[in-house]
Amino acid sequence: MSKITRVAVQMDHVSTINIAGDSTFAMSLEAQDRGYELYHYTPDRLSMRDGKIFATVEKMTLRDEKGSHFTLGQAERVDLSSMDVILLRQDPPFDMAYITATHLLERLHPKTLVVNDPAWVRNSPEKIFVTEFADLMPPTLITRDRAEIARFREEQGDIILKPLYGNGGAGVFHSTRDDRNFTSLMEMFEQLFREPFIAQGYLPAVRKGDKRIILVDGEPVGAINRVPAETDSRSNMHVGGRAEATELTAREREICARIGPSLKERGFLLVGIDVIGDYMTEINVTSPTGIREVKKFGGADIAALLWDAIERKRASA
C-alpha cells in the first residue's frame, strides 16, 4: 500500500483542547512532523450520501504553543475515502451519536485505516470489554436492579457506582455500607440513565493511585500513576488527580500479557487500561489519554511509537 500522506482527525474541536495533556494533539503533532497533511473535522460534519462517506474538513496546522496551537484552513467537503488514515478521537460519551459515527467510518475501514477499528470500538464498550477478563478485575456488577446493587453493597461493604457509558470520572460515586444517601443516589441514577449501571468493590489501593498504562498494538509502552485529591475518590487528572512517574509491576505486566492478544485481534493500535493495586478496572479504546504525561516524566514517545505501528499496518495491508 502507498505511503501515508493525508490524515483526517475526527475530534472535539481543536480550539477546545488543553494541549498540555491532550493525546490527540500529541498524535497529530507527530503526524505533522512526519510530513503528513492534517485535516480536522468534528463528528457533526460527518455524512453518508449514496453509500459514500463525506466530511467537511479544514486543513490543520499545529504548534506546540499554548494560546496559539492551531491554524485551520478553508472548509471543504471531501470524500473521506481519499484519506490514508483517520484518527477516531472524539471523547465519549459512548452514546448513539458515537455508535452511529462508528457505523459510518466502518464503511471506509480498512482501505482507509481508521484508528481504532470502528467496528471493534463499537463492539467493545470500555466497561463491558474488560469483563472478558473477570479474574483480573475487582468484584463487578452490571445492572439497574436496585435490589441487586443493594445486595452487592451489603456483600462488598464499600462500592464504587458509576454510569456504564460515562467517561472522565463523571458520575462516579463511592458509597459505603452505611451510606444514608444510597437510596437517593439510586433514584438519581435511575432518572439520569436508561442503561444499566456498573458497581465495583471499592479498592482502598486507589489512595496510592490509579495507574494508566498505554499499550500500542497490544504491547505496554508507558504508564503514569494518577493520585486522587485528598477530598475525592476519583483520580482523573481533570477532576484534580495528580500525575506522577511510575514503573510497571510484575502483576501489571501479567495483565498486559493476558489482554494483549485480544487487543491485537480487534485491531486496537492504541489502548489505555486502568489498574488499581492488582486489579484492572477499565480498557479504554475510544480516545485513551496519557501520552503527553508519560513523555513529560521521561517515558517513551508514545505518539512516535503509535505512528510507527500505523505505518507498519498500512505497509502490510
BELCORPE-V971337 format. One record per residue. RES is the residue in three letters. OMEGA is omega as a letter, one per 30 degrees, with the letter a starting at -180 (NA if undefined). NEAR is the number of other C-alpha atoms within 8 Angstrom. Layout:
BEGIN
res:RES omega:OMEGA near:NEAR
res:RES omega:OMEGA near:NEAR
END
This chain:
BEGIN
res:MET omega:a near:6
res:SER omega:l near:5
res:LYS omega:l near:7
res:ILE omega:l near:10
res:THR omega:a near:8
res:ARG omega:a near:11
res:VAL omega:l near:15
res:ALA omega:a near:12
res:VAL omega:l near:13
res:GLN omega:a near:13
res:MET omega:l near:14
res:ASP omega:a near:11
res:HIS omega:a near:8
res:VAL omega:l near:8
res:SER omega:a near:5
res:THR omega:a near:6
res:ILE omega:l near:8
res:ASN omega:a near:6
res:ILE omega:a near:10
res:ALA omega:a near:6
res:GLY omega:a near:10
res:ASP omega:a near:13
res:SER omega:l near:11
res:THR omega:l near:9
res:PHE omega:l near:8
res:ALA omega:l near:12
res:MET omega:a near:12
res:SER omega:l near:11
res:LEU omega:l near:10
res:GLU omega:l near:11
res:ALA omega:l near:13
res:GLN omega:a near:12
res:ASP omega:l near:7
res:ARG omega:l near:6
res:GLY omega:l near:7
res:TYR omega:l near:11
res:GLU omega:a near:11
res:LEU omega:l near:14
res:TYR omega:a near:12
res:HIS omega:l near:14
res:TYR omega:l near:14
res:THR omega:a near:11
res:PRO omega:a near:10
res:ASP omega:l near:4
res:ARG omega:l near:9
res:LEU omega:l near:11
res:SER omega:l near:8
res:MET omega:l near:9
res:ARG omega:l near:7
res:ASP omega:l near:4
res:GLY omega:l near:5
res:LYS omega:a near:8
res:ILE omega:a near:15
res:PHE omega:l near:12
res:ALA omega:l near:12
res:THR omega:a near:11
res:VAL omega:l near:12
res:GLU omega:l near:12
res:LYS omega:a near:12
res:MET omega:l near:12
res:THR omega:a near:9
res:LEU omega:l near:10
res:ARG omega:l near:8
res:ASP omega:a near:7
res:GLU omega:l near:6
res:LYS omega:a near:7
res:GLY omega:l near:4
res:SER omega:a near:7
res:HIS omega:a near:10
res:PHE omega:l near:10
res:THR omega:l near:7
res:LEU omega:l near:9
res:GLY omega:a near:7
res:GLN omega:l near:6
res:ALA omega:l near:8
res:GLU omega:l near:7
res:ARG omega:a near:8
res:VAL omega:l near:9
res:ASP omega:a near:9
res:LEU omega:l near:9
res:SER omega:l near:9
res:SER omega:l near:7
res:MET omega:l near:10
res:ASP omega:a near:12
res:VAL omega:l near:12
res:ILE omega:l near:13
res:LEU omega:l near:11
res:LEU omega:a near:13
res:ARG omega:l near:11
res:GLN omega:l near:11
res:ASP omega:l near:8
res:PRO omega:h near:10
res:PRO omega:l near:8
res:PHE omega:a near:10
res:ASP omega:a near:8
res:MET omega:l near:6
res:ALA omega:l near:7
res:TYR omega:a near:10
res:ILE omega:l near:10
res:THR omega:l near:8
res:ALA omega:l near:10
res:THR omega:l near:12
res:HIS omega:a near:10
res:LEU omega:a near:11
res:LEU omega:l near:11
res:GLU omega:l near:10
res:ARG omega:a near:8
res:LEU omega:a near:13
res:HIS omega:g near:11
res:PRO omega:l near:6
res:LYS omega:l near:7
res:THR omega:a near:12
res:LEU omega:l near:12
res:VAL omega:a near:14
res:VAL omega:f near:12
res:ASN omega:l near:14
res:ASP omega:a near:13
res:PRO omega:l near:14
res:ALA omega:a near:9
res:TRP omega:l near:11
res:VAL omega:a near:12
res:ARG omega:a near:9
res:ASN omega:a near:6
res:SER omega:l near:9
res:PRO omega:a near:11
res:GLU omega:a near:11
res:LYS omega:l near:12
res:ILE omega:l near:8
res:PHE omega:a near:9
res:VAL omega:a near:13
res:THR omega:l near:8
res:GLU omega:l near:6
res:PHE omega:a near:8
res:ALA omega:a near:8
res:ASP omega:l near:5
res:LEU omega:a near:9
res:MET omega:l near:12
res:PRO omega:l near:12
res:PRO omega:a near:6
res:THR omega:l near:9
res:LEU omega:l near:9
res:ILE omega:a near:9
res:THR omega:l near:9
res:ARG omega:l near:9
res:ASP omega:a near:6
res:ARG omega:a near:7
res:ALA omega:l near:6
res:GLU omega:a near:8
res:ILE omega:l near:12
res:ALA omega:l near:8
res:ARG omega:a near:8
res:PHE omega:l near:9
res:ARG omega:l near:13
res:GLU omega:a near:8
res:GLU omega:a near:6
res:GLN omega:a near:10
res:GLY omega:l near:9
res:ASP omega:l near:11
res:ILE omega:l near:14
res:ILE omega:l near:12
res:LEU omega:a near:12
res:LYS omega:l near:11
res:PRO omega:a near:12
res:LEU omega:a near:10
res:TYR omega:l near:10
res:GLY omega:l near:12
res:ASN omega:l near:7
res:GLY omega:l near:6
res:GLY omega:a near:10
res:ALA omega:l near:6
res:GLY omega:l near:7
res:VAL omega:a near:10
res:PHE omega:l near:8
res:HIS omega:a near:10
res:SER omega:l near:10
res:THR omega:a near:9
res:ARG omega:a near:10
res:ASP omega:a near:4
res:ASP omega:a near:7
res:ARG omega:l near:5
res:ASN omega:a near:6
res:PHE omega:a near:8
res:THR omega:l near:7
res:SER omega:l near:7
res:LEU omega:l near:8
res:MET omega:l near:9
res:GLU omega:l near:8
res:MET omega:l near:8
res:PHE omega:a near:10
res:GLU omega:l near:9
res:GLN omega:a near:7
res:LEU omega:a near:6
res:PHE omega:l near:8
res:ARG omega:a near:6
res:GLU omega:l near:6
res:PRO omega:l near:10
res:PHE omega:l near:12
res:ILE omega:l near:13
res:ALA omega:l near:12
res:GLN omega:l near:11
res:GLY omega:a near:13
res:TYR omega:l near:9
res:LEU omega:a near:8
res:PRO omega:l near:5
res:ALA omega:l near:8
res:VAL omega:l near:13
res:ARG omega:l near:8
res:LYS omega:l near:6
res:GLY omega:l near:12
res:ASP omega:a near:14
res:LYS omega:l near:11
res:ARG omega:l near:13
res:ILE omega:a near:13
res:ILE omega:l near:14
res:LEU omega:l near:14
res:VAL omega:a near:15
res:ASP omega:l near:12
res:GLY omega:a near:15
res:GLU omega:l near:9
res:PRO omega:a near:10
res:VAL omega:l near:10
res:GLY omega:a near:11
res:ALA omega:l near:15
res:ILE omega:l near:15
res:ASN omega:a near:13
res:ARG omega:a near:15
res:VAL omega:a near:14
res:PRO omega:l near:17
res:ALA omega:a near:11
res:GLU omega:a near:5
res:THR omega:a near:5
res:ASP omega:l near:7
res:SER omega:a near:11
res:ARG omega:a near:10
res:SER omega:a near:17
res:ASN omega:a near:11
res:MET omega:a near:9
res:HIS omega:l near:6
res:VAL omega:l near:8
res:GLY omega:l near:9
res:GLY omega:a near:13
res:ARG omega:l near:11
res:ALA omega:l near:10
res:GLU omega:l near:9
res:ALA omega:a near:9
res:THR omega:l near:7
res:GLU omega:l near:6
res:LEU omega:l near:7
res:THR omega:l near:6
res:ALA omega:l near:6
res:ARG omega:a near:7
res:GLU omega:l near:10
res:ARG omega:l near:10
res:GLU omega:l near:8
res:ILE omega:a near:10
res:CYS omega:l near:11
res:ALA omega:l near:9
res:ARG omega:a near:7
res:ILE omega:a near:10
res:GLY omega:a near:11
res:PRO omega:l near:9
res:SER omega:l near:8
res:LEU omega:l near:12
res:LYS omega:a near:11
res:GLU omega:a near:7
res:ARG omega:l near:8
res:GLY omega:l near:10
res:PHE omega:a near:16
res:LEU omega:l near:15
res:LEU omega:a near:13
res:VAL omega:l near:13
res:GLY omega:l near:14
res:ILE omega:l near:13
res:ASP omega:a near:13
res:VAL omega:l near:14
res:ILE omega:a near:13
res:GLY omega:a near:8
res:ASP omega:a near:8
res:TYR omega:l near:9
res:MET omega:a near:14
res:THR omega:l near:12
res:GLU omega:l near:10
res:ILE omega:a near:13
res:ASN omega:a near:11
res:VAL omega:a near:14
res:THR omega:l near:11
res:SER omega:a near:11
res:PRO omega:a near:10
res:THR omega:l near:8
res:GLY omega:a near:14
res:ILE omega:a near:14
res:ARG omega:l near:11
res:GLU omega:l near:10
res:VAL omega:a near:16
res:LYS omega:l near:11
res:LYS omega:a near:7
res:PHE omega:l near:8
res:GLY omega:l near:6
res:GLY omega:a near:9
res:ALA omega:l near:8
res:ASP omega:a near:9
res:ILE omega:l near:12
res:ALA omega:l near:10
res:ALA omega:l near:9
res:LEU omega:l near:9
res:LEU omega:a near:12
res:TRP omega:l near:11
res:ASP omega:a near:8
res:ALA omega:l near:11
res:ILE omega:l near:9
res:GLU omega:l near:10
res:ARG omega:a near:8
res:LYS omega:l near:8
res:ARG omega:a near:12
res:ALA omega:a near:9
res:SER omega:a near:6
res:ALA omega:NA near:5
END
